[in-house]
Amino acid sequence: MGLSVDLTEGRVLEVGPGKGILTKFVADRFPSFKAVEADRDMVAYLVEHHPEWTEQILEEDFMKLDLTRVFDGQSFQLIGNFPYNISSQIIFRMIENREIIPEMVGMFQREVARRIVSGPGNKDYGILSVLAQAWYDGTYLFTVDRGAFQPPPKVQSGVIRLRRKENATLGCDEIRFIQVVKTAFGQRRKMMRNTLRPLCENPDLLEEELFTLRPEQLGVDAFVSLTNRLFPVDEQGSLV
């Protein structure tokens, strides 16, 4: 995976280094890197073959790791050939810790990579798309063919980059925003007036044009508007 992106002050966390194929390039370029690996055998392999990395290898589960302590509360870039079985959860974890993760470059199963950066109206567009794009600008960088791996996997892979938006405030209650997005896509073929009815205390709202659309037709801004219609906030951002 190419790393042509400039990474802030060299603080890089790699997820799932495995045998260190990518880590070799990261270590040469970013001396303050760290790598988190949950597989005890892989950790033993890395320490044996690259003892100089011993202090940089964290034998932990990324999904349970306190990310604020990795670099003593400082921000860092997230990279990795991410384990495909938890790749979506990695994105959600990044979003939860967006204040300290301004950028991510990662390889995913190609369908997941496309889903993350897809826009409204695309069949790949869904919960992951909206929530990632609410706080990050995404770019699909390139496809990695099966033949690049030994043994070749059954799926193709794609590399994407996410860069946190300068204005990370949505202008609505963010917890309710996530709830609205997940509820709407729970039945993506139905109009919003049907899927969001359980969240609506004012039935008259459901007659508005916005509620006649299907979730795959709405971009982030429209979901923000939808959230504010259902859960208005005051000037301080508190629910009314």
Residue, then its C-alpha position, 0 to 999 in steps of 0.5 A: m500500500g502506497l503512503s504518498v500522504d503527508l502524515t502529521e508529525g510522524r505519529v502513525l498507528e498501524v492496525g493489524p501489522g501481521k508479519g510486518i510487510l507494510t510496517k517495514f515502510v512505515a518504520d523507515r519513514f515514521p520513527s514514532f510509529k506504533a502498531v497494534e496486533a491482537d494475534r500473540d503469534m504475530v507479535a512473537y514473530l515481529v519481535e523475533h524478526h524485528p527486535e528494534w520494533t519491540e517498544q512500538i508493538l502493542e499486543e492488544d485488541f484495537m477495538k478495546l484499546d484506549l486510543t487516547r493513551v497510544f500517543d499520550g493524548q496526541s493526534f495520530q494517523l491511522i493506517g493498515n491492511f485492515p482485517y476484513n472481518i472487523s473493517s467496518q467496526i474500525i471505521f466506527r471506532m475511528i469516528e468515535n475518536r475523530e478528535i485525535i484521528p485526523e486522517m486514515v489510509g487503509m485497505f479494505q475489501r473493495e466493496v466495503a471501500r466503495r461503500i465508505v466513499s459512495g455518494p447518495g443514489n449509489k447502490d453501495y451508499g448506506i450507514l457506513s457512507v453517511l457516518a464516515q462522510a459526516w466527519y471525513d472527506g473520502t477518496y478511493l485511491f486504487t484497487v489491489d488485485r487478488g494476484a498481489f497476495q499469496p495466497p490470492p484471496k477470494v475478493q479484491s481489495g481497495v485502498i481509501r483515504l479519509r481526511r477529517k473535515e475542518n468543520a467537524t460540527l454537524g449542527c445537530d444533536e450527533i447522537r440523534f443523528i446517528q440514531v436517525v441514519k441507522t433507523a432510516f437505513g434499517q429499511r432502506r427501500k421504504m420512505m422516511r415517513n415509514t421508517l422514522r415514524p417511531l422517532c417522530e412525536n409530531p405526525d404532521l412532520l411526516e407529511e413534509e417532502l423530506f420524509t417522502l424520500r428514501p434514505e439512499q437519496l439523502g446526503v449528509d446535509a439532508f440527514v442533518s436537516l432531518t435530525n433537526r426536524l425530529f430533534p430540534v436543538d437550541e443555539q448551544g446545541s442542546l435538545v429543545 
